[in-house]
């Protein structure tokens, strides 16, 4: 059996050793996530180099994902660095000012580092601290001071994250720090960017332009949907993106948590319809930071995301800082394998109603390949591809056999790692003829152990002699073959 759902693992102190990374990759890690809210460039460089070296040793490709810090708001320093206790009904003054040693907060007066906030909140606005563990309600504003009422007992720590639900903050989606982090990532030849707190399509286009101007034209961009504006403007964000991450942690703070499951389903469905990969993230196996086994609710959460149609599931603190990083990957892989047994043989084989031109041709070829493979019981679908687009198309139809994709371009192979059901390999399989290319691709699949002599496979290809010219574009993939392995 092979796992079709991809696993994204956050790297951190818990998985710094060669042996741990090796076991995580063998257990099913497909993409290594580097959270640039934490760590130095030297630390990230060392971890990226380690993942790539071990991936190469194992012969198992692993993608590299840079997750931006994004426009964050944090609490300031506190007296003696100690957390302060607040009680329901207490009054507390929150001052918007730069974090510095000049001011240390107390239970009666704290600071946060977003200077424009007093002009953007109003009476009744909520300020949520440390993932919503402490809620403050704004009562009045005077200059940079906001007098608030504490809504629940709790502890406030320094440099903790702050969320303001339903407040349209004016922080740029891509900060100067993010720009520098992305430029660093491009020097490391990253494969993907997960862009935090994206609120509109223009922000995605800005990141793409930054990448293109600095040699990163093949980097794929996954906006993170984690605020109300991101949900409201989702359609334009999706159109501008290469894929989406459903970042349920902050999303469940910025909006009512009970709305998150439905929004997750809607986002996944829209990504599936747009043929773009989607990652479901945050707290999937959260208890495994401390425990060797997950709760039953966490198992159901992972399984339901797969039933919804997610391409990938993600581990955050479980792999970066937890006690059981390898076990968490094994568990997520095991849940995926078991859940995939109950998925349909393939997704509905239909051309989208809004498809036209080359998209119709591409859909028909992809549909035909999946239908043929299912009908004849093919062992795999063999896909020679230059850019990875054909593999992504076939992935959309969710066949129940491996999609073995081959490209001579390393960047295309790295992109395909994220596609559901696709097993990508870098190989030069293009021959002088279409038949020659197909034979070479099937021979390579056999050498790698995906098929044996006598097995049936379905192969896609592009025959330039019969290419379809529509809307001044050429549909490069235009044929699908059933072949028996020799």
Backbone torsions as a table, in degrees:
resi	resn	phi	psi	omega
1	UNK	NA	151.0	176.7
2	UNK	-131.4	148.1	-178.0
3	UNK	-83.9	126.1	-179.1
4	UNK	-94.3	-29.7	176.7
5	UNK	-78.2	134.1	-177.8
6	UNK	-88.0	152.4	-178.5
7	UNK	-119.1	124.6	176.6
8	UNK	-103.1	126.0	-178.2
9	UNK	-118.1	131.1	177.0
10	UNK	-80.3	131.1	-179.0
11	UNK	-89.6	147.4	-179.5
12	UNK	-175.6	-168.4	-175.4
13	UNK	-57.0	-30.5	-176.4
14	UNK	-70.0	-18.6	-177.2
15	UNK	-129.2	41.2	-178.6
16	UNK	-83.0	-19.3	-175.9
17	UNK	-80.9	151.1	177.2
18	UNK	-56.3	-43.4	-175.4
19	UNK	-64.9	-40.1	179.8
20	UNK	-66.1	-44.8	178.8
21	UNK	-62.2	-42.3	179.7
22	UNK	-59.8	-44.6	-179.1
23	UNK	-69.1	-34.0	177.8
24	UNK	-66.2	-42.2	178.6
25	UNK	-64.8	-44.5	179.4
26	UNK	-64.5	-29.5	-179.1
27	UNK	-77.7	-18.6	177.6
28	UNK	135.4	6.4	176.8
29	UNK	-66.4	127.5	179.2
30	UNK	-106.6	-32.4	-176.9
31	UNK	-134.1	135.1	175.6
32	UNK	-100.0	122.8	-178.8
33	UNK	-99.5	133.1	178.5
34	UNK	-115.1	111.3	-175.8
35	UNK	-85.6	108.3	-175.7
36	UNK	-82.8	10.0	167.0
37	UNK	-74.7	-16.8	-177.5
38	UNK	-133.7	155.2	172.0
39	UNK	87.0	155.4	178.6
40	UNK	-93.7	167.5	176.9
41	UNK	-61.8	-37.4	178.9
42	UNK	-62.5	-41.3	179.1
43	UNK	-65.0	-45.1	179.7
44	UNK	-63.6	-42.0	179.6
45	UNK	-59.9	-45.7	-179.2
46	UNK	-61.6	-41.1	-179.3
47	UNK	-70.4	-40.2	178.1
48	UNK	-61.5	-46.1	179.9
49	UNK	-60.9	-39.8	-178.4
50	UNK	-66.1	-45.4	179.7
51	UNK	-61.1	-45.1	-177.7
52	UNK	-65.3	-40.7	-178.8
53	UNK	-64.2	-45.8	-177.6
54	UNK	-70.9	-37.7	175.7
55	UNK	-57.4	-43.8	-180.0
56	UNK	-66.8	-40.4	178.7
57	UNK	-60.6	-38.3	-177.9
58	UNK	-83.5	-15.9	-175.6
59	UNK	70.8	26.5	-179.9
60	UNK	-121.6	109.7	-176.4
61	UNK	-65.9	138.7	178.2
62	UNK	-129.3	129.1	178.6
63	UNK	-80.5	156.3	179.5
64	UNK	-115.6	120.0	-177.4
65	UNK	-116.8	125.6	175.2
66	UNK	-97.3	122.2	179.0
67	UNK	-105.9	116.2	-174.8
68	UNK	-72.3	154.0	176.2
69	UNK	-66.9	-41.3	179.2
70	UNK	77.9	179.7	-178.0
71	UNK	-78.1	92.2	-176.1
72	UNK	-99.2	150.5	171.2
73	UNK	-119.1	132.0	-177.6
74	UNK	-133.6	155.7	175.6
75	UNK	-71.1	157.6	179.8
76	UNK	-87.1	-167.5	-178.2
77	UNK	-74.3	156.8	179.3
78	UNK	-123.5	159.4	-179.9
79	UNK	-58.4	125.4	180.0
80	UNK	60.9	12.5	179.5
81	UNK	69.4	10.8	-175.8
82	UNK	-93.2	145.4	176.1
83	UNK	-63.1	148.6	178.3
84	UNK	-111.7	140.1	-179.3
85	UNK	-91.3	134.2	176.2
86	UNK	-126.0	152.4	-177.4
87	UNK	-122.8	153.6	179.4
88	UNK	-53.3	129.6	178.6
89	UNK	93.4	-14.0	177.2
90	UNK	-62.1	149.9	170.2
91	UNK	-96.1	138.9	177.8
92	UNK	-143.1	137.2	177.5
93	UNK	-94.2	128.4	177.0
94	UNK	-111.6	118.2	-178.7
95	UNK	-105.4	130.8	175.7
96	UNK	-86.4	112.3	-177.9
97	UNK	-159.5	157.4	177.8
98	UNK	-62.1	142.1	176.5
99	UNK	-68.4	127.3	179.5
100	UNK	-157.2	168.4	178.5
101	UNK	-72.7	-7.1	-177.7
102	UNK	-74.7	-18.6	-176.8
103	UNK	-136.4	128.6	176.7
104	UNK	-125.4	124.2	-172.7
105	UNK	-76.5	163.4	177.7
106	UNK	-133.3	-175.8	178.5
107	UNK	-68.0	-16.0	-179.5
108	UNK	-101.5	-17.1	-173.0
109	UNK	-155.3	115.9	177.3
110	UNK	-125.4	171.9	177.2
111	UNK	-126.0	160.9	167.7
112	UNK	-139.0	162.7	-164.4
113	UNK	-99.1	16.7	178.6
114	UNK	-106.1	102.8	-169.1
115	UNK	-68.3	-27.3	-175.5
116	UNK	-85.1	-5.0	-172.9
117	UNK	-58.5	-41.6	-178.5
118	UNK	-56.8	-29.7	-180.0
119	UNK	-84.4	-7.4	-175.8
120	UNK	-109.7	-15.0	176.5
121	UNK	-95.7	167.6	175.4
122	UNK	-143.0	173.1	179.1
123	UNK	-57.2	129.3	-178.9
124	UNK	98.3	-13.7	177.1
125	UNK	-63.7	146.7	179.1
126	UNK	-101.8	139.3	171.3
127	UNK	-117.0	114.8	-176.4
128	UNK	-106.2	128.9	-174.8
129	UNK	-113.2	138.1	174.2
130	UNK	57.4	64.6	179.5
131	UNK	58.9	30.1	175.6
132	UNK	82.8	10.5	-179.4
133	UNK	-67.2	-28.2	174.7
134	UNK	-126.0	128.0	179.3
135	UNK	-112.5	130.7	176.1
136	UNK	-119.0	137.1	177.5
137	UNK	-110.0	125.9	-177.8
138	UNK	-67.9	128.9	178.7
139	UNK	-103.8	-38.8	178.5
140	UNK	-159.6	160.9	-179.7
141	UNK	-129.4	134.1	176.2
142	UNK	-141.1	107.3	-176.6
143	UNK	62.3	-124.3	179.2
144	UNK	-92.1	1.3	-177.9
145	UNK	-99.2	133.8	175.5
146	UNK	-119.5	115.4	177.0
147	UNK	-84.3	126.2	-173.7
148	UNK	-126.7	159.0	173.7
149	UNK	-108.7	130.9	178.8
150	UNK	-74.5	129.0	-175.5
151	UNK	-95.1	-15.7	178.3
152	UNK	-156.6	152.2	175.9
153	UNK	-61.9	145.4	177.4
154	UNK	175.1	-176.9	179.0
155	UNK	-117.8	134.6	176.4
156	UNK	-106.8	125.2	177.4
157	UNK	-106.7	167.6	179.1
158	UNK	-84.4	151.4	-179.3
159	UNK	57.4	33.0	176.5
160	UNK	-90.9	148.5	-179.8
161	UNK	-65.2	146.3	-178.8
162	UNK	-125.8	131.6	175.7
163	UNK	-118.5	145.9	177.5
164	UNK	-127.4	87.8	-178.2
165	UNK	-58.9	137.6	175.6
166	UNK	64.0	17.4	173.0
167	UNK	-106.4	122.6	-179.5
168	UNK	-82.2	91.5	-178.1
169	UNK	-76.2	151.7	-175.6
170	UNK	-100.4	8.8	176.7
171	UNK	-60.0	141.2	177.6
172	UNK	-65.0	144.4	179.2
173	UNK	-63.4	-36.3	178.0
174	UNK	-115.8	108.4	-178.8
175	UNK	-80.8	170.5	177.3
176	UNK	-62.8	-37.2	175.9
177	UNK	-60.5	-43.3	178.5
178	UNK	-60.9	-42.7	179.4
179	UNK	-58.4	-46.3	-179.7
180	UNK	-65.4	-38.8	178.3
181	UNK	-64.3	-42.3	179.2
182	UNK	-64.4	-42.8	178.3
183	UNK	-61.1	-40.3	175.2
184	UNK	-61.7	-45.0	-179.9
185	UNK	-59.3	-38.1	179.4
186	UNK	-64.8	-34.3	176.4
187	UNK	-68.5	-21.3	177.9
188	UNK	-92.8	3.3	179.6
189	UNK	58.0	47.1	176.7
190	UNK	-63.3	160.1	-179.1
191	UNK	-101.0	-33.6	-174.8
192	UNK	-138.3	152.3	170.7
193	UNK	-121.5	125.2	169.7
194	UNK	-98.9	111.2	-172.4
195	UNK	-95.9	118.5	-173.1
196	UNK	-76.8	145.5	172.5
197	UNK	51.4	44.2	176.4
198	UNK	-73.3	133.4	-174.7
199	UNK	-115.5	-12.0	-179.9
200	UNK	-160.1	169.1	-178.4
201	UNK	-68.7	-30.4	-178.4
202	UNK	-61.3	-36.1	178.7
203	UNK	-63.3	-38.3	178.3
204	UNK	-65.5	-43.6	179.7
205	UNK	-63.6	-33.1	177.2
206	UNK	-64.8	-41.2	177.3
207	UNK	-65.1	-41.6	-179.7
208	UNK	-62.3	-41.9	179.7
209	UNK	-64.5	-41.2	177.4
210	UNK	-59.8	-42.6	179.5
211	UNK	-65.3	-46.7	-177.8
212	UNK	-62.3	-37.5	-178.7
213	UNK	-71.1	-14.0	-174.9
214	UNK	-126.9	33.2	172.7
215	UNK	78.9	15.9	-178.3
216	UNK	-113.1	40.9	-175.8
217	UNK	-66.0	-19.6	-179.5
218	UNK	-97.9	1.1	177.8
219	UNK	-70.9	131.7	180.0
220	UNK	-96.7	142.8	-170.4
221	UNK	-112.8	124.2	178.5
222	UNK	-114.8	93.7	174.1
223	UNK	-60.5	142.4	176.7
224	UNK	-95.8	124.5	178.3
225	UNK	-91.7	106.1	-174.4
226	UNK	-147.0	20.8	174.9
227	UNK	-150.0	166.3	-175.7
228	UNK	-61.4	-39.3	179.8
229	UNK	-67.3	-34.5	176.3
230	UNK	-62.1	-38.3	176.8
231	UNK	-69.5	-45.0	-177.9
232	UNK	-61.5	-38.9	-176.7
233	UNK	-101.9	24.9	-171.5
234	UNK	-59.3	-41.5	-174.8
235	UNK	-60.6	-42.2	179.8
236	UNK	-73.0	-31.4	176.3
237	UNK	-66.0	-44.9	179.8
238	UNK	-61.4	-42.6	-179.2
239	UNK	-60.5	-35.9	-176.9
240	UNK	-84.3	-10.8	-169.9
241	UNK	-101.2	172.2	171.9
242	UNK	-98.9	-18.8	-179.8
243	UNK	-174.0	-178.1	-175.1
244	UNK	-138.4	145.0	168.1
245	UNK	-113.5	125.7	174.5
246	UNK	-87.7	98.9	-175.1
247	UNK	-92.3	86.7	-166.4
248	UNK	-74.0	-16.4	-179.0
249	UNK	-63.9	-65.7	178.9
250	UNK	-67.1	-32.7	179.4
251	UNK	-59.7	-39.1	-179.8
252	UNK	-74.7	-7.2	173.1
253	UNK	-97.2	-40.6	-177.6
254	UNK	-71.0	-29.3	175.7
255	UNK	-127.7	172.3	179.1
256	UNK	-61.0	130.2	-177.5
257	UNK	-60.4	-28.5	-179.3
258	UNK	-70.0	-13.5	176.6
259	UNK	-85.1	-17.9	-172.4
260	UNK	-61.7	-44.0	-179.1
261	UNK	-57.6	-42.2	179.9
262	UNK	-68.1	-41.9	179.0
263	UNK	-62.6	-40.5	177.0
264	UNK	-57.1	-47.1	-179.8
265	UNK	-62.4	-42.4	-180.0
266	UNK	-63.3	-44.9	-178.7
267	UNK	-63.2	-46.3	-179.7
268	UNK	-61.0	-43.5	-179.7
269	UNK	-62.3	-41.5	-179.8
270	UNK	-68.5	-37.7	176.9
271	UNK	-64.7	-44.0	177.2
272	UNK	-57.8	-44.8	-178.5
273	UNK	-65.7	-29.6	-179.6
274	UNK	-89.5	1.7	179.8
275	UNK	62.3	36.4	180.0
276	UNK	-122.0	136.1	-176.9
277	UNK	-67.3	150.6	-179.0
278	UNK	-134.5	136.4	179.3
279	UNK	-108.8	129.5	173.6
280	UNK	-100.7	125.7	-167.2
281	UNK	-133.2	160.1	166.6
282	UNK	90.4	119.7	171.0
283	UNK	60.2	29.0	-177.3
284	UNK	-68.1	-41.2	176.2
285	UNK	-129.1	45.5	-168.1
286	UNK	-56.0	-37.1	-177.3
287	UNK	-66.0	-17.6	179.5
288	UNK	-75.9	-0.4	168.3
289	UNK	-63.8	-30.2	-177.0
290	UNK	-117.9	-24.6	-172.7
291	UNK	-117.3	148.0	-177.9
292	UNK	-74.5	-12.9	178.7
293	UNK	-131.5	147.3	-178.9
294	UNK	-82.3	168.4	171.4
295	UNK	-75.6	161.3	178.5
296	UNK	-65.3	-33.3	178.7
297	UNK	-64.6	-37.3	178.6
298	UNK	-67.1	-40.3	176.8
299	UNK	-60.1	-44.1	179.4
300	UNK	-64.7	-34.5	179.5
301	UNK	-62.7	-47.2	178.6
302	UNK	-62.5	-46.5	-178.1
303	UNK	-62.3	-42.5	-178.2
304	UNK	-67.0	-33.8	175.2
305	UNK	-62.8	-38.3	178.3
306	UNK	-68.5	-43.1	175.5
307	UNK	-60.5	-35.6	179.1
308	UNK	-64.9	-27.4	179.7
309	UNK	115.0	17.4	179.0
310	UNK	-63.7	146.4	175.2
311	UNK	-82.3	-33.0	-174.7
312	UNK	-144.3	151.1	171.7
313	UNK	-118.7	155.2	-170.3
314	UNK	-127.5	146.4	170.3
315	UNK	-109.9	136.0	-179.5
316	UNK	-111.2	-99.8	178.6
317	UNK	-62.4	-25.1	-179.0
318	UNK	-56.9	-40.8	-178.3
319	UNK	-97.7	-28.1	-174.7
320	UNK	-81.2	-37.2	-172.1
321	UNK	-137.4	1.2	-175.8
322	UNK	-81.8	172.3	-179.7
323	UNK	-80.3	-18.7	-170.8
324	UNK	-132.3	60.2	-176.4
325	UNK	-63.5	-43.0	-178.7
326	UNK	-68.2	-42.6	179.6
327	UNK	-62.9	-35.0	178.9
328	UNK	-65.5	-40.7	177.6
329	UNK	-65.7	-45.0	179.2
330	UNK	-59.2	-41.7	-179.2
331	UNK	-66.1	-44.3	-179.8
332	UNK	-64.0	-39.4	177.7
333	UNK	-64.9	-40.6	-179.9
334	UNK	-65.2	-41.4	177.3
335	UNK	-62.1	-43.7	-179.6
336	UNK	-61.3	-48.1	-178.7
337	UNK	-59.8	-43.1	-178.2
338	UNK	-69.6	-41.2	-178.7
339	UNK	-66.2	-39.6	-177.0
340	UNK	-64.2	-20.2	176.8
341	UNK	-62.3	-26.6	-173.1
342	UNK	-103.7	6.7	175.2
343	UNK	-77.0	156.0	176.1
344	UNK	-60.7	162.3	179.3
345	UNK	-59.0	-27.8	175.4
346	UNK	-168.7	166.7	175.4
347	UNK	-72.0	165.5	177.5
348	UNK	-53.3	130.7	-179.4
349	UNK	-91.3	88.7	-178.2
350	UNK	-148.9	149.3	177.3
351	UNK	-83.7	129.9	178.6
352	UNK	-55.3	143.6	-175.9
353	UNK	-60.7	-29.8	-177.3
354	UNK	-93.0	5.0	-178.9
355	UNK	-74.9	146.1	176.1
356	UNK	-154.8	166.0	175.7
357	UNK	60.7	-135.7	-175.6
358	UNK	-63.2	-25.8	179.6
359	UNK	-64.4	-34.8	177.0
360	UNK	-63.7	-47.2	-179.4
361	UNK	-61.4	-47.1	-179.9
362	UNK	-59.2	-43.3	179.0
363	UNK	-62.4	-43.4	-178.5
364	UNK	-62.0	-42.8	179.4
365	UNK	-64.6	-46.4	179.2
366	UNK	-62.2	-45.6	177.2
367	UNK	-58.9	-44.4	-178.5
368	UNK	-62.6	-42.5	-179.6
369	UNK	-61.4	-45.3	-179.1
370	UNK	-68.2	-42.4	179.4
371	UNK	-62.9	-44.4	179.1
372	UNK	-62.9	-44.9	-177.6
373	UNK	-63.5	-40.3	179.2
374	UNK	-67.6	-43.0	-175.6
375	UNK	-66.4	-42.6	-176.4
376	UNK	-90.9	-2.8	-179.1
377	UNK	71.0	41.0	-179.0
378	UNK	-62.5	145.3	179.9
379	UNK	-73.5	-31.7	177.6
380	UNK	-160.4	168.2	170.6
381	UNK	-107.7	123.8	-176.2
382	UNK	-99.5	124.5	-171.8
383	UNK	-127.4	99.0	166.6
384	UNK	-74.7	130.7	-176.1
385	UNK	-149.6	145.4	177.0
386	UNK	-87.2	-50.1	-173.5
387	UNK	-102.9	-13.7	-175.7
388	UNK	93.8	-3.4	-176.7
389	UNK	-63.9	-40.4	-179.2
390	UNK	-64.7	-39.2	177.7
391	UNK	-63.0	-40.8	178.5
392	UNK	-63.8	-40.7	179.4
393	UNK	-61.7	-47.8	-178.8
394	UNK	-67.5	-36.4	175.9
395	UNK	-57.1	-36.1	-179.6
396	UNK	-56.1	-34.0	-176.6
397	UNK	-87.1	1.9	169.9
398	UNK	50.7	56.1	177.6
399	UNK	-67.9	156.8	-177.3
400	UNK	-93.6	18.1	173.8
401	UNK	-126.8	159.9	-178.0
402	UNK	-60.3	145.7	171.4
403	UNK	-104.3	101.5	-177.7
404	UNK	-90.2	108.1	-173.7
405	UNK	-111.0	137.8	-177.8
406	UNK	-127.6	129.6	174.9
407	UNK	-139.4	148.6	176.8
408	UNK	-80.0	-13.7	-176.5
409	UNK	-94.0	125.2	179.2
410	UNK	-62.0	-39.3	-178.3
411	UNK	-62.7	-36.0	178.7
412	UNK	-68.6	-40.6	177.5
413	UNK	-60.3	-44.8	-178.6
414	UNK	-64.1	-38.4	177.1
415	UNK	-63.8	-40.1	-175.6
416	UNK	-69.9	-16.8	178.6
417	UNK	-55.3	-35.0	-175.0
418	UNK	-79.2	-12.8	-174.6
419	UNK	-79.9	131.6	-179.6
420	UNK	-55.8	128.4	173.4
421	UNK	79.3	-4.5	-175.5
422	UNK	-93.7	130.3	173.2
423	UNK	-109.4	101.5	-173.6
424	UNK	-92.1	146.9	175.8
425	UNK	-141.0	144.9	173.9
426	UNK	-88.6	120.0	-178.8
427	UNK	-159.4	144.8	176.2
428	UNK	-91.1	99.6	-176.4
429	UNK	-114.4	-3.9	-179.3
430	UNK	-70.9	124.3	178.8
431	UNK	-114.1	-174.9	-176.7
432	UNK	-73.0	-20.0	-178.7
433	UNK	-130.7	163.4	177.6
434	UNK	-62.1	-47.1	179.6
435	UNK	-59.8	-40.0	179.1
436	UNK	-62.7	-41.0	179.1
437	UNK	-64.4	-43.8	-179.9
438	UNK	-64.0	-45.1	179.4
439	UNK	-60.3	-43.2	179.9
440	UNK	-63.9	-41.8	179.5
441	UNK	-63.5	-43.0	-179.9
442	UNK	-67.6	-40.0	176.9
443	UNK	-60.6	-39.8	179.5
444	UNK	-66.9	-41.2	176.9
445	UNK	-61.1	-37.1	178.3
446	UNK	-67.4	-44.4	179.1
447	UNK	-59.5	-34.2	-178.5
448	UNK	-84.0	-4.9	174.8
449	UNK	90.4	11.1	-179.5
450	UNK	-81.9	-25.3	177.2
451	UNK	-138.7	159.4	176.9
452	UNK	-125.8	166.2	177.6
453	UNK	-55.6	132.1	-179.2
454	UNK	98.0	-20.9	178.1
455	UNK	-68.4	154.1	171.4
456	UNK	-98.2	144.1	173.6
457	UNK	-139.4	155.3	172.8
458	UNK	-110.5	130.2	-179.0
459	UNK	-119.2	138.9	174.0
460	UNK	-103.6	156.5	179.6
461	UNK	-162.7	171.3	174.7
462	UNK	-118.7	123.1	177.8
463	UNK	-105.7	104.9	-176.2
464	UNK	-62.1	-20.8	179.6
465	UNK	-70.5	-19.9	-178.2
466	UNK	-126.9	25.1	-177.7
467	UNK	-63.7	149.6	-176.2
468	UNK	-98.9	119.3	-179.0
469	UNK	-99.0	114.7	178.5
470	UNK	-140.9	137.9	176.0
471	UNK	51.6	39.6	-179.3
472	UNK	62.6	17.6	176.5
473	UNK	-123.2	153.8	179.1
474	UNK	-111.0	128.9	173.5
475	UNK	-79.6	104.7	-171.2
476	UNK	-74.5	-32.0	177.5
477	UNK	-98.2	113.9	-172.3
478	UNK	-136.2	5.6	179.6
479	UNK	-140.0	152.3	173.4
480	UNK	-136.3	133.2	-176.0
481	UNK	-119.1	145.6	163.9
482	UNK	-96.3	129.2	-177.8
483	UNK	-136.6	150.3	174.4
484	UNK	-104.4	134.8	-176.6
485	UNK	-73.1	130.9	179.3
486	UNK	-92.7	NA	NA
